Amino acid sequence: QVQLVESGGGLVQAGGSLRLSCSASGRTSSIYAMGWFRQAPGKEREFVAAIMWIAGITYYADSVKGRFTISRDSAKNTAYLQMNSLEPGDTAVYYCNAGIVAMSPGPYWGQGTQVTVSS
């Protein structure tokens, strides 16, 4: 099994930046892709960004492309989501996810971290 622990959320003004971290433990060899989904109140969960663990290929939702950057530190089993030029529309709970393919949710989820962007 895999456990994902997230950190880095917080409150920031529009135009500011935050960096999310997601650290995996357990049977990490089962992870082929890691990334984030987010869910705002009253809205459906949506894909944000993902990275293929071996090749490092990245995927982004159109809404965050050019503003967010996902990366990973394989030695630490940790993925990072650098969020720049944050907008109020980015306000949501961000859930780290790990599985087999990018953009489709895998079986492992982090506990979620709140990101709030004020206008």
C-alpha positions in Angstrom: 0.0 0.0 0.0 1.0 3.6 -0.5 0.5 6.6 1.8 0.5 10.1 0.5 1.1 13.1 2.8 0.6 16.6 1.5 1.7 20.0 2.7 2.2 23.5 1.5 -1.4 24.9 1.3 -2.3 28.3 2.7 -3.7 31.7 2.1 -2.3 34.0 -0.5 -3.3 37.1 -2.4 -4.0 36.9 -6.1 -0.8 36.9 -8.1 1.1 35.2 -5.3 2.7 31.7 -5.2 2.5 28.5 -3.2 4.4 25.3 -3.4 2.6 22.0 -2.6 4.5 18.9 -1.6 3.3 15.3 -1.7 5.5 12.6 -0.1 4.9 9.0 -0.7 5.7 6.1 1.5 5.0 2.4 1.6 5.0 0.4 -1.7 6.2 3.3 -3.8 7.3 0.9 -6.6 3.6 0.8 -7.6 3.6 4.5 -8.5 3.9 5.3 -12.1 2.3 8.7 -12.0 1.7 11.4 -9.4 -0.2 14.6 -9.5 -3.0 16.7 -8.1 -6.7 17.0 -8.4 -8.6 19.8 -6.8 -12.2 20.4 -5.6 -13.8 23.7 -4.9 -17.1 24.0 -2.9 -20.1 23.1 -5.0 -17.9 21.9 -7.9 -16.7 18.6 -9.2 -13.2 17.3 -8.6 -10.9 18.3 -11.5 -7.5 17.3 -12.8 -4.8 19.9 -12.2 -1.4 18.4 -13.1 0.5 15.1 -13.2 4.0 13.8 -13.8 5.1 10.4 -15.1 7.5 9.1 -12.4 10.1 7.6 -14.6 10.1 9.7 -17.8 9.2 13.0 -16.1 6.6 13.8 -18.7 4.2 16.4 -17.4 0.5 17.1 -18.0 -1.5 20.2 -17.1 -5.1 21.3 -17.1 -5.6 24.1 -19.6 -6.7 26.4 -16.7 -3.3 26.1 -15.0 -0.9 25.7 -18.0 1.8 28.3 -17.9 1.3 29.1 -14.2 1.8 25.8 -12.4 4.8 23.5 -12.7 4.9 19.9 -11.4 8.2 18.2 -10.6 9.4 15.3 -8.6 12.4 14.3 -6.4 12.7 10.5 -6.9 15.2 10.1 -4.0 12.6 11.6 -1.6 9.6 10.0 -3.3 8.1 13.5 -3.3 6.3 15.4 -6.0 6.0 19.2 -6.0 3.5 21.6 -7.5 4.8 25.1 -7.9 1.8 27.4 -8.3 2.5 30.9 -9.5 0.2 33.8 -10.6 -2.5 32.3 -8.4 -6.0 33.4 -9.1 -9.2 33.3 -6.9 -10.4 30.5 -9.2 -7.6 28.4 -7.9 -9.1 28.3 -4.5 -9.9 24.6 -3.7 -8.8 21.6 -1.7 -5.9 20.1 -3.5 -5.6 16.3 -3.3 -2.4 14.5 -4.2 -3.0 11.3 -6.2 -0.8 8.4 -7.3 -1.5 5.6 -9.7 -0.7 4.2 -13.1 -1.6 6.9 -15.6 -1.6 10.6 -15.7 -4.9 12.6 -15.6 -6.9 9.6 -14.5 -7.2 9.2 -10.7 -5.2 6.3 -9.2 -6.0 4.4 -6.1 -3.9 6.4 -3.7 -4.9 9.8 -2.3 -3.4 12.4 0.0 -5.3 14.0 2.8 -5.9 17.2 1.0 -4.5 20.7 1.6 -6.5 23.9 1.4 -5.4 26.6 -1.0 -7.2 29.9 -0.7 -6.5 32.8 -3.0 -8.0 36.2 -2.1 -8.9 38.8 -4.7 
